[in-house]
Amino acid sequence: MHEKEIEEKIQKLPENLRREVLDYLDFLLGKYQGRENSRGKFKFDWEGGLSEIREEFTSIELQHKALEWR
């Protein structure tokens, strides 16, 4: 990858900016670390969640209601 290029650029930075780079790397790792584990097939665990109101509302009515709630 670009490890050598990154290392060369970091070596040129003053010490206080190197600490900022480390902080930013920690931020990026924390932000994207959980996303890799959650990738995969979509789960339909919500399926049937509104089945008890099936006779009361149509799908269009529920869509309109969802727009109101936003």
Protein Blocks (a to p, Z undefined) as FASTA:
>chain_A
ZZlmmmmmmmmpcfklmmmmmmmmmmmmmmmmmmmmmgccddfklgoklmmmmmmpcfkl
mmmmmmmmZZ
